[in-house]
Amino acid sequence: MDFDYTDEQRAIREAVRSLLSKTYATIDGRRDATANDPGFDEVMWARLAEMGVLGLPFLEGAGGMGAGPVEVGLVAEEIGRVLAPEPFVEAVVLCGGLLARAGADVSRIADGTILPAYVGGPRVTARRTGDVWVLDGSVSPVLNGARADLLVVVADVDGTPALFTTTHGKRTSFRTYDGGRASRVSFDGMAAEPLGDPAADATDLINYARARAQVAYAHEALGAMERALEITRDYLRSRHQFGKPLKAFQNLTFRASDMYVSLELARSTVLWASMVLENGDEVEGIQAASRAKLRVAESGRHIGQEAIQLHGGIGMTMEYQVGHYTMRLTTIEHLLGDRRHHLARLAATVGDHRAVDPLQ
């Protein structure tokens, strides 16, 4: 496998990094963006649309650039590096991916005109009343649910999942663990439009779209882990104790080295998962996404906790940045299935693989 980026991919990364650094050069930029609703910088969102980032994974005919999971991952990594709170993965990769695969128009997502939010869960049902489909039930949390112009809803229709869109729903907003925004969305006979045939089982479509979003989240976590390690490295070099820089203490450098190993394990797994998705095998792609999400959960927890510990007391304060990286990594771990969920999913497929005799 070739893990090197092309010149075009490097250009995308540098362009996004340059744009985001203007607002999120320090942790104060994130604090300012998340201080008030909707929890992200709408000016930055519009600039990402102007640059073409919001249309990156969509076909050119739909206002996109026709890019693949690798390019999407590069954008997500840059978002993770500066903890930009813009909902790229949620709105573009997940909701946009579902809409695109269902044959819906995604051009207004690409140009930033509308912001969609994903409403998934077993507690929403859909029923037909005359010529109208209506939704019942509630889901929480729905990321960016209060700000969303369009809700992309997974609802149960006679025991099988189907996709719907609606602009209705009662929304109660609250702050998330990492400073973002989410809502409790409730439906009580609210009208909705089906995406495709509501009688058809949308399980495969939903699982694959979620897999692409899971890998994108894994890339975002990579960016956050890489930056947390850099901050910790610089701290060990500059901070002195007992007349010596902290990097002179062997135990601390060993722990930082272990953080680097965790990062590189995650990086290779996530890049591999992106390549599997790029090849288009949906079954393999879903399994690869679970492997990437599981590895990132393990590495993210290790790197986040060690970053705080190696900073000492300052790492626990809200004023310092490493705690914010750890909070975001913890949040990513629980989005679209935590490590227990993905471990159970992978464990269920162990019997599908041929046993290897170590003596042969």
Secondary structure, 3 states (H helix, E strand, C coil): CCCCCCHHHHHHHHHHHHHHHHHCCCHHHHHHHHCCCCCCCHHHHHHHHHHCHHHCCCCHHHCCCCCCHHHHHHHHHHHHHHCCCCCHHHHHHHHHHHHHHCCCCCHHHHCCCCCEEEECCCCEEEEEECCEEEEEEEEEEEECCCCCCEEEEEEEECCEEEEEEECCCEEEEEECCCCCEEEEEEEEEEEEEECCCCCCCCHHHHHHHHHHHHHHHHHHHHHHHHHHHHHHHHHHHHCEECCEEHHHCHHHHHHHHHHHHHHHHHHHHHHHHHHHHHHCCHHHHHHHHHHHHHHHHHHHHHHHHHHHHHHHHHHHCCCCCHHHHHHHHHHHHHCCCCHHHHHHHHHCCHHHCCCCCCCC
